[in-house]
Amino acid sequence: MVTVGTSDERETATFRTAVRQALRRWTPPPYALRVAPGSSQTSGIVGRMNARGSNAQMPPLGTEQVDAAGVAAVSNWIDSLPPDLCDTL
Protein backbone atom coordinates (compact mmCIF):
# COMPACT_ATOMS: atom_id res chain seq x y z
CA MET A 1 0.00 0.00 0.00
CA VAL A 2 1.22 3.49 -0.84
CA THR A 3 0.42 6.38 1.45
CA VAL A 4 0.17 10.08 0.78
CA GLY A 5 3.63 11.56 0.75
CA THR A 6 5.32 8.60 -0.94
CA SER A 7 8.62 9.88 -2.22
CA ASP A 8 9.38 7.02 -4.61
CA GLU A 9 7.11 6.96 -7.67
CA ARG A 10 8.05 3.31 -8.24
CA GLU A 11 5.96 2.42 -5.18
CA THR A 12 2.72 3.62 -6.76
CA ALA A 13 0.21 1.32 -8.40
CA THR A 14 0.10 3.63 -11.41
CA PHE A 15 3.82 3.21 -11.97
CA ARG A 16 3.73 -0.56 -11.52
CA THR A 17 0.84 -0.99 -13.97
CA ALA A 18 2.22 1.32 -16.68
CA VAL A 19 6.01 1.20 -16.89
CA ARG A 20 7.29 -1.67 -19.04
CA GLN A 21 3.81 -3.15 -19.33
CA ALA A 22 2.64 -4.54 -22.66
CA LEU A 23 -0.20 -2.87 -24.50
CA ARG A 24 -3.16 -5.17 -24.83
CA ARG A 25 -5.03 -3.11 -27.43
CA TRP A 26 -4.05 -0.54 -30.03
CA THR A 27 -0.55 -1.71 -30.72
CA PRO A 28 0.55 -0.37 -34.09
CA PRO A 29 4.32 -0.12 -34.48
CA PRO A 30 6.38 1.22 -32.81
CA TYR A 31 4.20 0.91 -29.68
CA ALA A 32 4.51 -2.31 -27.70
CA LEU A 33 4.67 -0.92 -24.15
CA ARG A 34 2.46 1.52 -22.28
CA VAL A 35 5.57 3.34 -21.02
CA ALA A 36 8.96 2.43 -22.48
CA PRO A 37 11.49 3.87 -20.01
CA GLY A 38 13.77 6.38 -21.75
CA SER A 39 11.78 6.30 -24.99
CA SER A 40 8.72 8.48 -25.32
CA GLN A 41 8.76 7.88 -29.10
CA THR A 42 7.93 4.21 -28.56
CA SER A 43 5.63 4.59 -25.54
CA GLY A 44 2.00 3.81 -26.27
CA ILE A 45 0.76 6.45 -23.85
CA VAL A 46 2.41 9.20 -25.93
CA GLY A 47 1.08 7.69 -29.16
CA ARG A 48 -2.43 7.68 -27.73
CA MET A 49 -2.10 11.24 -26.42
CA ASN A 50 -1.17 12.34 -29.96
CA ALA A 51 -3.99 10.37 -31.65
CA ARG A 52 -7.26 12.04 -32.56
CA GLY A 53 -10.36 10.86 -34.40
CA SER A 54 -10.21 7.20 -33.38
CA ASN A 55 -10.99 5.01 -30.40
CA ALA A 56 -7.26 5.06 -29.62
CA GLN A 57 -7.16 8.72 -28.61
CA MET A 58 -6.46 9.64 -25.00
CA PRO A 59 -8.42 11.09 -23.38
CA PRO A 60 -11.09 9.15 -25.22
CA LEU A 61 -13.86 11.78 -25.18
CA GLY A 62 -14.29 15.52 -25.24
CA THR A 63 -11.10 16.56 -27.00
CA GLU A 64 -10.42 17.46 -30.59
CA GLN A 65 -6.93 18.89 -30.21
CA VAL A 66 -3.76 17.37 -28.82
CA ASP A 67 -2.63 18.95 -25.56
CA ALA A 68 0.94 19.79 -26.60
CA ALA A 69 1.97 20.87 -23.11
CA GLY A 70 0.61 17.63 -21.64
CA VAL A 71 2.37 15.52 -24.27
CA ALA A 72 5.62 17.39 -23.61
CA ALA A 73 5.36 16.88 -19.84
CA VAL A 74 4.66 13.15 -20.15
CA SER A 75 7.34 12.73 -22.83
CA ASN A 76 9.93 14.50 -20.66
CA TRP A 77 9.09 12.24 -17.72
CA ILE A 78 9.33 9.08 -19.83
CA ASP A 79 12.59 10.22 -21.43
CA SER A 80 14.04 10.86 -17.95
CA LEU A 81 13.48 7.24 -16.89
CA PRO A 82 16.55 5.00 -17.18
CA PRO A 83 15.95 2.40 -19.94
CA ASP A 84 16.89 -0.41 -17.56
CA LEU A 85 14.73 0.93 -14.72
CA CYS A 86 12.45 -2.06 -14.30
CA ASP A 87 15.29 -4.55 -14.62
CA THR A 88 16.50 -3.41 -11.21
CA LEU A 89 13.15 -3.30 -9.38
C-alpha atoms as one frame of an Amber mdcrd trajectory, in Angstrom:
protein
   0.000   0.000   0.000   1.216   3.489  -0.842   0.422   6.375   1.446   0.171
  10.082   0.775   3.634  11.559   0.749   5.316   8.603  -0.942   8.624   9.877
  -2.217   9.376   7.020  -4.608   7.110   6.961  -7.667   8.054   3.307  -8.237
   5.960   2.417  -5.179   2.722   3.624  -6.757   0.208   1.323  -8.400   0.100
   3.627 -11.412   3.824   3.213 -11.971   3.732  -0.565 -11.524   0.842  -0.986
 -13.971   2.221   1.318 -16.677   6.012   1.195 -16.888   7.290  -1.668 -19.043
   3.806  -3.152 -19.334   2.642  -4.540 -22.663  -0.199  -2.866 -24.503  -3.163
  -5.174 -24.834  -5.030  -3.108 -27.429  -4.047  -0.536 -30.030  -0.552  -1.708
 -30.722   0.552  -0.366 -34.089   4.324  -0.117 -34.482   6.384   1.219 -32.806
   4.200   0.912 -29.683   4.513  -2.310 -27.705   4.668  -0.920 -24.154   2.463
   1.518 -22.281   5.568   3.342 -21.021   8.962   2.427 -22.479  11.487   3.875
 -20.011  13.774   6.379 -21.745  11.781   6.300 -24.989   8.722   8.485 -25.315
   8.760   7.876 -29.096   7.929   4.208 -28.557   5.631   4.590 -25.538   1.999
   3.809 -26.274   0.755   6.454 -23.855   2.406   9.203 -25.933   1.083   7.693
 -29.159  -2.433   7.682 -27.733  -2.096  11.238 -26.424  -1.175  12.339 -29.963
  -3.990  10.369 -31.652  -7.264  12.042 -32.564 -10.355  10.860 -34.402 -10.209
   7.205 -33.376 -10.986   5.006 -30.402  -7.259   5.065 -29.619  -7.163   8.720
 -28.605  -6.464   9.638 -25.004  -8.417  11.091 -23.375 -11.092   9.154 -25.215
 -13.857  11.785 -25.176 -14.288  15.516 -25.243 -11.095  16.559 -26.997 -10.416
  17.459 -30.589  -6.932  18.892 -30.209  -3.760  17.370 -28.825  -2.626  18.947
 -25.558   0.937  19.795 -26.605   1.973  20.866 -23.106   0.609  17.627 -21.638
   2.368  15.516 -24.267   5.619  17.391 -23.613   5.361  16.885 -19.841   4.657
  13.152 -20.148   7.340  12.730 -22.826   9.927  14.502 -20.660   9.088  12.245
 -17.720   9.332   9.079 -19.830  12.591  10.217 -21.426  14.044  10.865 -17.953
  13.476   7.244 -16.885  16.550   5.003 -17.184  15.946   2.399 -19.941  16.890
  -0.413 -17.557  14.726   0.929 -14.721  12.446  -2.058 -14.297  15.285  -4.547
 -14.623  16.497  -3.410 -11.208  13.151  -3.297  -9.384
